[in-house]
């Protein structure tokens, strides 16, 4: 059994996987060494672990993982992957991005796939049907857009996302919500349409914290998978065990 630890920009998740299946995923403020003992008591066959971190974490955690697991992998630019990574600056590629791409490859082999991660930033990544990661786009996420309007203007308030299905607003708060949320939708739909013009039979997967908020609002068809990154990290761990 495998343990997958995903330390993101705004949240940390850990998942327990049995072969190719994600059994459980738990969000935590911080993954601590104490979590390991509890997990090993519950899952006696938990022998392998992969860690993906997009920000710094305590060195104690790495030491504990190395000591308590038979296999420990920290995802970096040199980690062998089951796909071909064609990104030109691999050392700057977000670990969550490449993990999500591998997750898409696991779900849809031999298929053109566009992976959209709607989180702190919104990323668009394209995987070709011959298993090549070609690259992608990075854009501000939903929360980042709300914050930017507040921080870089003198009087616009900071508001939160909420259901708003109108074309425009009649108050400043409504106008911000309509502009940010509708603009977010327009961007995603337009991007999907543009990629479909270049890639035949394109499968679209949306993941990330804001994926469910827009699930029924996009015109293009897509598939939501909240554990896509965990699935990909588990697949990378399995791949390295096969080498």
C-alpha positions in Angstrom: 0.0 0.0 0.0 1.1 3.5 -0.7 1.0 6.8 1.1 0.7 10.0 -1.0 1.4 13.4 0.6 0.6 16.5 -1.4 1.7 19.8 0.1 0.1 22.5 -1.9 0.1 26.3 -1.8 -3.0 26.6 0.4 -3.7 23.1 1.7 -2.1 19.8 2.3 -3.7 16.4 1.5 -2.6 12.9 2.2 -4.1 9.8 0.5 -3.8 6.1 1.2 -3.7 4.0 -2.0 -4.0 0.3 -2.6 -2.3 -0.4 -5.9 -4.0 1.9 -8.4 -7.0 2.8 -6.2 -7.2 5.9 -3.9 -8.8 4.5 -0.7 -9.1 7.7 1.3 -8.0 11.3 1.0 -7.7 13.6 4.1 -7.1 17.4 4.1 -5.0 18.7 6.9 -3.4 22.1 7.9 0.0 20.4 8.1 1.1 16.8 7.7 3.0 15.8 10.9 5.3 12.9 11.8 2.6 11.9 14.3 0.2 11.2 11.4 2.6 8.4 10.2 2.3 6.3 13.3 -1.5 6.6 13.3 -1.7 5.6 9.6 0.7 2.6 10.1 -1.5 1.3 12.9 -4.5 1.4 10.7 -2.8 0.2 7.5 -0.2 -2.5 8.3 0.9 -2.9 4.7 1.6 0.8 4.2 5.3 0.5 3.1 5.8 3.1 0.3 5.4 6.9 0.3 5.8 9.7 -2.2 5.9 13.4 -1.2 5.1 16.3 -3.4 5.7 19.8 -2.0 5.3 23.2 -3.7 6.6 25.0 -0.6 9.1 24.4 2.2 8.3 21.9 4.9 10.1 20.8 8.1 13.2 18.6 7.6 12.0 16.4 10.4 9.1 15.2 8.3 11.5 14.0 5.5 13.7 12.2 8.0 10.8 10.4 9.5 9.4 9.3 6.2 12.8 8.0 5.1 13.2 6.0 8.3 9.7 4.5 8.5 9.0 3.5 4.9 10.7 1.0 2.7 10.4 3.3 -0.3 10.5 7.1 -0.1 10.3 9.3 -3.1 10.3 13.1 -3.2 8.9 14.3 -6.5 11.3 16.6 -8.3 12.4 17.4 -11.9 14.5 14.2 -12.1 11.9 11.7 -10.9 11.2 9.1 -13.6 7.7 9.5 -15.0 5.4 7.1 -17.0 5.0 9.9 -19.6 7.4 11.9 -21.6 7.8 15.4 -20.2 8.4 17.9 -23.0 8.4 21.0 -20.8 11.5 23.0 -21.5 12.1 24.3 -17.9 11.3 21.1 -16.0 12.9 22.5 -12.8 10.2 25.3 -12.7 7.3 23.0 -13.5 4.8 22.8 -10.6 4.8 19.3 -9.0 1.1 19.4 -8.7 0.8 20.1 -12.4 2.9 17.2 -13.6 1.2 14.9 -11.0 -2.2 15.8 -12.3 -1.1 15.1 -15.9 0.1 11.7 -14.9 -3.2 11.1 -13.2 -5.0 12.0 -16.4 -2.7 9.6 -18.3 -3.7 6.9 -15.8 -7.4 7.5 -16.4 -7.3 8.1 -20.2 -4.3 6.4 -21.8 -3.8 7.0 -25.6 -6.1 10.0 -25.4 -5.6 13.8 -25.9 -6.4 15.3 -22.5 -6.7 18.9 -21.2 -6.2 19.1 -17.5 -7.6 22.2 -15.7 -6.7 22.7 -12.1 -8.9 25.5 -10.6 -7.0 26.2 -7.4 -4.9 29.1 -6.1 -3.9 29.6 -9.7 -5.8 28.0 -12.6 -3.6 25.9 -14.8 -4.2 24.3 -18.2 -2.1 21.4 -19.2 -2.2 19.3 -22.4 -1.3 15.6 -22.6 -1.1 14.1 -26.1 -2.5 10.7 -27.0 1.0 9.4 -27.4 1.8 10.1 -23.7 3.6 13.4 -24.1 3.2 16.3 -21.8 3.4 19.3 -24.1 3.0 22.2 -21.7 0.2 24.6 -20.6 -1.0 27.9 -19.3 -1.1 29.6 -15.9 -3.7 32.2 -14.9 -4.8 33.8 -11.6 -7.3 31.7 -9.6 -10.7 32.8 -8.5 -9.7 33.9 -5.0 -6.6 35.7 -6.4 -8.8 37.7 -8.7 -11.0 38.9 -5.9 -8.0 39.8 -3.8 -6.3 41.7 -6.6 -9.3 44.0 -7.2 -9.3 44.8 -3.5 -5.6 45.2 -3.0 -4.8 47.2 -6.1 -7.7 49.7 -6.0 -8.6 52.3 -3.4 -12.2 51.5 -2.7 -13.3 48.2 -4.1 -14.3 45.8 -1.3 -12.9 42.3 -0.8 -15.7 39.8 -1.4 -16.0 36.1 -1.5 -17.3 33.8 -4.2 -21.0 33.0 -4.1 -23.7 31.9 -6.4 -24.5 34.6 -8.9 -26.1 33.7 -12.2 -26.8 37.1 -13.7 -25.0 38.7 -16.6 -24.1 41.9 -14.7 -24.5 43.4 -11.3 -26.5 46.3 -10.0 -24.3 47.0 -7.0 -20.5 47.2 -6.7 -20.4 43.9 -4.9 -22.6 42.2 -7.6 -20.5 43.8 -10.3 -17.3 42.4 -8.9 -18.8 39.0 -8.5 -20.2 39.0 -12.0 -17.0 40.3 -13.5 -14.7 37.8 -11.7 -16.9 34.7 -11.8 -18.3 35.2 -15.2 -14.9 36.1 -16.5 -13.5 33.0 -15.0 -16.1 30.9 -16.7 -15.6 32.7 -20.1 -11.9 32.0 -19.8 -12.2 28.3 -19.1 -14.9 27.7 -21.8 -12.9 29.7 -24.4 -9.7 27.8 -23.5 -11.4 24.4 -23.8 -12.8 25.5 -27.2 -9.4 26.6 -28.5 -7.7 23.4 -27.4 -10.5 21.4 -29.1 -9.7 23.1 -32.4 -6.2 21.7 -32.2 -6.7 18.3 -30.6 -9.2 15.7 -31.9 -11.4 13.8 -29.4 -10.1 15.9 -26.5 -11.0 14.7 -23.0 -11.3 17.5 -20.4 -10.7 16.9 -16.7 -11.2 19.6 -14.1 -9.7 19.3 -10.6 -8.9 21.7 -7.7 -10.7 23.4 -5.0 -13.0 25.5 -7.2 -13.9 22.7 -9.6 -17.3 21.9 -8.0 -18.3 25.6 -7.9 -18.3 25.7 -11.8 -19.4 22.1 -12.4 -22.8 23.0 -13.9 -21.9 26.4 -15.4 -19.6 25.6 -18.3 -20.9 25.1 -21.8 -18.2 22.5 -22.7 -18.4 19.0 -21.4 -15.8 17.8 -18.9 -15.1 15.3 -16.1 -14.5 16.4 -12.5 -11.9 14.4 -10.5 -10.9 15.9 -7.1 -8.2 13.3 -6.4 -6.4 13.6 -9.8 -3.2 14.8 -8.3 -3.2 12.0 -5.7 -3.9 9.5 -8.4 -1.0 10.8 -10.4 1.4 10.8 -7.5 0.5 7.2 -6.7 1.1 6.2 -10.4 4.5 7.9 -10.3 5.3 5.9 -7.1 4.2 2.7 -8.8 6.2 3.5 -11.9 9.4 4.0 -9.9 8.8 0.6 -8.2 8.7 -1.0 -11.6 12.0 0.4 -12.9 
